[in-house]
Amino acid sequence: MRLEGIVQPPPGIQPPEPFADGTIAIRAPNWIGDAVLAIPAVAALADRFADRTVLVLARGTVAPLFVGLPRIDSVLRIADGGAERLASVRRALDGKPPALGVVFPHSFGTAVELAAAGTRTLWGYGGPLRKLVLDVALPPRWLAGRHRWESYALLAAAVTGRPVVERYPLARGPGDVAAADALFDQAGLPRGGRERPLVGFVPGAHADSRRWPAARFAELASRLGRRGARVVLFGSAAERSLVARVAAAADPAPVDFSGRTPLPVLVECFRRLDFLVTNDTGPMHLAAAVGTPLLDLCGAANEVVTGPRGSASEVVVHPIYCRPCVKNACAYNLGCMAGIGVDRVEALVRARIDRPVPAAIDG
């Protein structure tokens, strides 16, 4: 999907000269949401270096997002952390140092990975330690107040010397489409042309400070279900127990797809929804990237920096004094999440999904 965002190259930065040989290595962000928001920047780099071999290095959890992107020659999976990650980067590159490396994560360790692999010229955002291993370090102050997609795009624009357009060309594998179709068929869910709205829920997140209470998701599912909507619950394998609690407390019972949707299949499921209610989490950005209308229940997260993209996305917050703290743990009883009531969320959802009842035809 293409959005309206465009990021221009920063003034005063000279793009690298064309290399005579060697590959272009892109180190992807580690988290699902960040990886999604980096896709426009990755796509821009792949376009600029279309005549070269372009590699994306990514952790296994996010690597599927980059498979099938145009002009990406290979997606190399690396280990999750520690010394093993350094070794896995070297193995993935097969002893061939890249001519140019672009590091999107802001950690010191990710910059060291490509530097230790012998990358000839390495670009990224600087920092007290990172600037020691980067050949070109953009000022970290440029990150202040920018949405995460813009910060990634600005780095890509600096490297390419060209504007970066916000677009999310996620590939659609036939096997992933078929897997989503099978899930819908097994659950008795129509794939299209339905009269009852199909609403997805994402009740999980990686921290309590980003989770709306499970009991409220259950109450919302019950209310929407009684008004005729079909509700589908999504979550990772690790979130099965949380999703099961929501499903057990809702009446009528929603469909539970937790633990059954690898990322590419999850994307295909989101494409089939009429609406999504979600915590501020990685799957939210996947849904926004494919244009699924959604409501982001935003607690500790800073929606200015990591909010969902696109005009079909809406954010709801409870504006207390300590948010956005962007912390995983809360000392104030999760007031930012507790303050978002079911009545409010139901009204926002119904405003987007309610459809007029056809008038009766006499005779």
Secondary structure, DSSP 4 states (H G I P E B T S, - for coil): -EEEEEEPPPTT-PPPPPPSS--EEEE--SSHHHHHHHHHHHHHHHHHTTTS-EEEEEETTTGGGTTT-TT--EEEEE-SSHHHHHHHHHHHHTT---SEEEE-S-SHHHHHHHHHTT-SEEEEE--TTGGGT-SEEE-GGGGTT--HHHHHHHHHHHHHSS-EEEE------HHHHHHHHHHHHHTT--SSS-SS-EEEEE---SSGGG---HHHHHHHHHHHHHTT-EEEE---GGGHHHHHHHHHH-SSPPEE-TT---HHHHHHHHHT-SEEEEESSHHHHHHHHTT--EEEE-SSS-HHHHPPPSTTEEEE----TT-----SS-SSTTHHHHTS-HHHHHHHHHHHH--PPPPP---
